[in-house]
Amino acid sequence: MRQAGSVLALGTLALAAGLAFLWVVGALPGMITRNAAAYTLGILLGFGAHWIAYVRHGAVILFTAASSVLAAVLLLGVELDGVKRWIALGPLTIQPALILGPLLLALAASREGRHWRVAILGPILLVALQPDAATLLALVAGTAAMIANAASRARSGWSGRRIGIAAGAVVLAVLGLLVAGIQTPPPVAFVEGTVGIAGLSGPAATMLHFAAIVLMIAALLSQRDQAGIALAAYFATAAVAAIFWAFPMPVVGAGPSHAVGFGCAIGWLASNRRRALATG
């Protein structure tokens, strides 16, 4: 219970630091409100997904549904400058990979998903086809961290299956980057390029930006389980990619899709249902 409280507290502090950063650098109030609402929605979705995942066949259903949405983006998505990463929902345009990437990793890292972790290669391929280099690298980093943690805990260590999954993820990432490169549409103010904005806005903005990222990683690692390690690697890689290229910065950037995805991760990790079942 104490660990669950730490996840929620640190995750909310990370989000609060990100909101404070947006306020200090002069982002529109609507951007701040949307991030806060998206994070809250994500927590609720994370709790709900965690509950469903431990119902019979729930994890498989969730994984299949999330993967199907990523496939739908390639068919029905909104295209901008040669990339197709977004889907329109009425007046809203969301980036499903940023929402579903953390959920897919958490599902694969769960007890129910351990026998079909190879399935994570499907979403990795779909993200590579969008193409979305930042999310692709984040998913591969999360998968590698998950497999490495599983190998360190298992008697069989780095089995052929684990090596195959990790190698497959890396191969898909390399092929995706070789074929599509790192394509980025024009940056959106306060969504991408937040490190540069922080540097131009003074010490307070820089400190808030740094604190938000550190708190984000601390929140994900505070649970000390396989899903937390995978999610920490995912969001850390996404943040690094956002520093060097025009990709949305998690937690700090004014991006509701990333905020929902981070909320999903926090809601999943803060759920107590997993521990109750794991010891039952």
C-alpha positions, 0 to 999 in steps of 0.5 A, a space after each residue: 500500500 505504501 508503494 502504491 501511494 509513492 507511485 501516485 504521489 511522485 507521478 502527480 508531483 512530476 505532472 505538477 512540475 510539468 504544469 508549473 513549467 508550462 505556466 512559467 514559460 507562458 503556455 496557454 492556460 488551455 494547454 495546462 488544463 488539458 494536460 491535467 485532465 489527460 493525466 487524471 483520465 490516464 490514471 483511471 484508465 490505468 486502474 481499469 486496464 489493470 483490473 481487466 488484465 487480471 480477469 480471465 483472457 483480459 490481458 489478451 483482449 486488451 493487448 489485441 485491442 490496443 494493437 488493433 488501434 495502432 493498426 487502425 492509425 495506419 489505415 484511418 489516421 491523419 497524415 502530416 508531412 508524410 507521417 501518420 501518427 494521429 487519429 481524429 476523434 470528433 474535435 480531438 486529434 490524439 496520438 494513440 501510440 503515446 497512450 497505448 505504448 505504456 499500456 502494451 509494455 505493462 501488459 507484456 510485463 505482467 504475470 498474465 503476459 509473460 508467456 506471449 511477450 513475443 507479441 510486443 514485436 507486433 506493436 513495435 512494427 506498427 509504430 515503425 510503419 507510422 513512422 514514429 522514431 521516438 516511440 519506436 525507440 522507447 518501446 524497444 528500450 522498454 522491451 529490452 529492460 523488461 527482458 533483461 529484468 526477467 532474465 536476471 530473475 529467472 533460473 534459465 537466465 538469457 534463454 533463447 526465447 528472451 534473446 530472440 524477443 530482445 534481438 527482434 525488437 532491436 532489429 525492427 527498430 534498426 530496420 524502421 530507422 533505416 527505411 524511414 529515418 527520423 521524420 518529424 513534422 514542424 514542431 509545435 510550441 510548448 509541445 516539442 523543443 521544451 528544453 530550448 524553451 527552458 533554457 531561454 526562460 531562465 533558471 526557474 523554468 530549467 529547474 522545473 523541467 529537470 524536476 519533472 523528468 526526474 520525478 517521472 522516472 522516480 515514480 515509475 521505479 518506485 514500484 520496484 517491479 518489472 513493469 515499472 522498470 520497463 516503463 521507466 526505460 520507455 519514458 526515459 528514452 522518449 524524453 531523450 528523443 525529445 531533447 534531440 529531435 522534434 518529438 513531444 516531451 513527456 510530462 513537461 510538454 503540452 501533449 495530452 496524449 503523453 499525459 494520458 499515457 503517463 497516467 496509464 502507467 501510474 494508474 497501473 503501477 499504483 493498483 494493488 490488485 496485482 500484488 494480491 493475485 501474485 501472492 494468492 
